[in-house]
Amino acid sequence: MTFEWDAIWGALPSLLEGTKMTLLITLLGLVGGAVLGFLTGVITTYVRVPVTWRRAAVFVLGLFVLGLLLKGMSWLMSNWLSFVPGWIWSSLQALIVLALLSFFRRSLLLVLSFLCQLYVLFIRGTPIVVQVMFIYFALPMLVNIRIDGLTAAIFTLMINSGAYISEIVRGALQSVPKGLKEAGEAMGLPFHKILRHIIGPVAFRRMIPAMGNQCIISLKDSSLFIVIGVAELTRQGQEIIANNFRSVEIWGAVAVIYLILTGLIALTLKLIEHRMRIV
């Protein structure tokens, strides 16, 4: 068997198109995941609610009761109160939501922290392939909407990376000495200023190596979206091989492109670490 370089040169334009798609999915997924992970990490760090089986059971039971209540109200409106205009029903729903939020306003942060912990637990406990298959195939059936492959890939990478970034942020925040937060409180600063000007810069320096590692992992995880037909780098390589049957050359080229991308990320990370004098 001979190694044909011409097969690589002929496939290079398609591989570059797949590389652009891979970078687009990774970039958008990481940006959304960073925002989601930062918010989740801050909430789970400073609003501590231990997740226990009892609380999880109560939460599930509460959702079940709420679902039955909403379903009963919908049945009542459609069968007995059908003469009521739709805008009145919508206004009534909004008032009920506002009333519940007002009644449980002191517990909102606790509930939000509990939900964030469940989110991290669920996402970290399931494979990303299962997540993208659920979002692409099952979610449209549940909410009756159409989700294209690219949107499903970006959304999946966002929620997946967000769960791991949340733990990175939480670990970095917890590593900051408590005396810094207490000093800010002694100066009379509000929490958001303490987080932004005192705790944040210290924690950011400590989370850079782990964030760089997460960027590399998310880039490689984008290859798993081949299962829903997204035309990223791995999918393009598979389609090219189906036409020319040169698997050694094409998969070798795909591997080299991934190595170049991950190498650039690692090099950028090293430059940032030296710039900030982390190492």
N, C-alpha and C positions, 0 to 999 in steps of 0.2 A: 504493500500500500504506500503510495506517494503522497507527500504533503503538497497541496496545490495552493500557492499564494493567490492565484487569480480568483479563487473562490472567495477569499476574504475581501479583495479589492472590489469585486462585483457586489458583495453584500454590504459593503461599508456604508453607503447612503441609507439603507434601511436600518442598519444598526445604530447609526447616528440619530435617526428619527426616534427610535426606541429609547435612546439615551436621553433625548430631550423630554420625552414623556416620563421617564423614570425620575428625572430631576424635578419636573413640574409636580408630580405626585408627592415626592419626598419633601420639597420645599413647602408646599401648601399644607401638607399633613403635619410637618414639624412646627410651622408657625401657629396653626390652630391648636396643636397639642401643647405647645409651650404656654399659650394663654390659658388653656384649660388646666394644664398641670400646675401652673403657678397659683391660680385661684384655689384649686383643690388642695394643694400643698399648704397654703397659708391657713385655710379653714381647718384642715385636719390637725395642724400644729397648734393653733391657738384656741380652738374650740374642741376640747377633748371630750369625746363620748365613746366609751368602750363598747365595741360591738359584741353582744352576747346572743346566745340562742333565744333567750326570752325576749329581748328587744327586737330581734329579727322576726320572731313569730308575731309579736304585737304589731309590727310594721306591716307585715303581709296581711294580717287579719284586718287592719285598718284600711288598707287598699281594697280588700275584698268587700268590706262593708260600704266603702265609698262608691265602688263600682255598682253594687246593688242599689244604692240610693239613687245614683244618677240614672240607672236603667229604669228604676221604678218611676222616677219623675218624668222621664221621656215617654214611658208608656201612658202615664196619666195625661200628659199633654196631648198625645196623639189620639187617645180614645175618649176622654171625658172633657178635656179643655181645648179641643181643636178649634173652637171659635176665637180663642185668644190670639191676637196678632203675634207674629214672630218676634218683633222688636221688644215686646213686653217680656216674652220668655227669655230672650237674650239678656235683657236688663236684669231680670230676676236671677239668672245664673251669675252675672257679674256681681250682684249684691251679695249672693251667698258666698262667693269666693272671697270678697272683701271682708265679710263678716267673719269667716273662718280665719283669715290672715290676722284680723284685728284681735280675735279671741286668743289665738296662739302666737301672738307677736313675740312674747318672751321666749318661746321655745323654737322660733324659726331657725336660729343659728344652730341649735342643737340638732334639729331635724336635718338641716342642710349638711352638717358635719357627718351625721349618720349616713345620709345618702352618698356623700363623697367617699366614705370608707367602703360602702357596699359597691360603689362603682369601681374603685381600685381593686377590691377583692375579686369582683367578677371578671374584669378585663385581664388581670394578671393570671387568673386561674383558667382561662380558656385560650386555645390557640387562635392566632390571628386569621388562619384559614377559615375556621368555624365562624369567626366574627364577620368576615367579608361575605361568606356564603349566606349568613343570616340576613345581613343588611341588603344584599343584592336580590335574594330570592324570597325570603320569608317576610321581611319588613314591608315590601309593597303589597303583599296579601293582607297584612294586618291593618295598614293605614290607607289602603286603596290609592296609592300613588305609584308613579313609575320612576325608578331610579336607574340612571344609566351607569355603565361600568366605571367611567372615570370618576363620577361623583361618589359612587360607592367606595372606590379605592381610596380617594382622598379622605372621606369621612371615617373610614375604618382606620386608616393610619393616624388620623387625628386623635380619635378616642383611645387607640392602642398606645400611642406614644405619650398621650396625656396622662395615662395612668402611671407609667413608669417615670415620667418627668415629675409627677406629683410626689413620688417617693424620694426622688433626688432633691427636690426643693425642701421637703420635710426634713430629710437628713441634714441638709445644709443649715436650715434654720435652727434645728435643735443643737447643732454643734457650736453655735454662737453663744458665748458666755451670757448667762442671764443678767449679769451685772450691767451690760450695755442697755438692755431693755429697762431695767430699773433706774438707770441713770437718766434715760430719756423721760421716764415718767416723773422723776424727781424734778426735772426742768419744766414740767407742765406741758410737754409736747403731746399732741394727740397720737393715737396709735399709727395712723397712716404715715405721719411724718417720721415717727420712730422707725417704722419699717423701711421707709424710703431712704432716709439719710443716715441711719445708724446701723440697723441690722442688715439691711439689704446689701450694701456694698461688701460687707464681710462675708455674708453667705454666698454672694455671687461668685466671688473668687474661689470658694471651696467647691462650688458645683460645676465649674467649667470642665474639669477632666471627665466627670460622669456625663455631662451634657454632650461632649464630643463623642463619647462612646455611644450614646443613644442616637446621635445623628448617623453614625456608621451602621448601627443595627437597623434603623428605619430605612436607610437606603437599600440594604440587602433584603429587608422584609418586603419591599415593593415588588420583588420578583415573584412573590407568592400570589400576586393578583393575576397571574396567568390563568388561574382557575375560572375567572369570570370574563376572560377574553380581552382584557385591557392591553393595548398595543405598546407595552413597555419593552424594555430591552430583551428580557428573557423570552417574551412572546414573539418578538420579531425574529430572534434566533431560531426558535422552534419552527416558525413558518418558512424561513429560508431553508432550513434543513429538509423540510417536507418537499421542497422543490428540487434541490440539487444533491441531497443525500450526502453532503460533506459535513458530517457531524464533528469530526476532529477539528477541522479548521474553524468552523463557525462557533462551536462551544469554546474553543481556545480564544477566539477573538472576544467573545462575550466576557470570558473570565478576565482577560487583560483590561477591558474597559472598566469592569467593576473594580479591579485593582487600582487603576488610575484614579477613579473617583474617590475610593476610600483612602488612597494615599494622599490625595489633595486635602481631604478633610483632616486627616491625621497631621499633615504638615501645617495646615492653618491653625489647628489646635495647639501644636507646639509653639508656633509663633506667638499666639495669644498668651500662652502660659509664661513664656519668657518675657513678653511685654509687660505682663502684670506681676512678674517676679514670683510666680507660684512655685517654680522649680529653679 
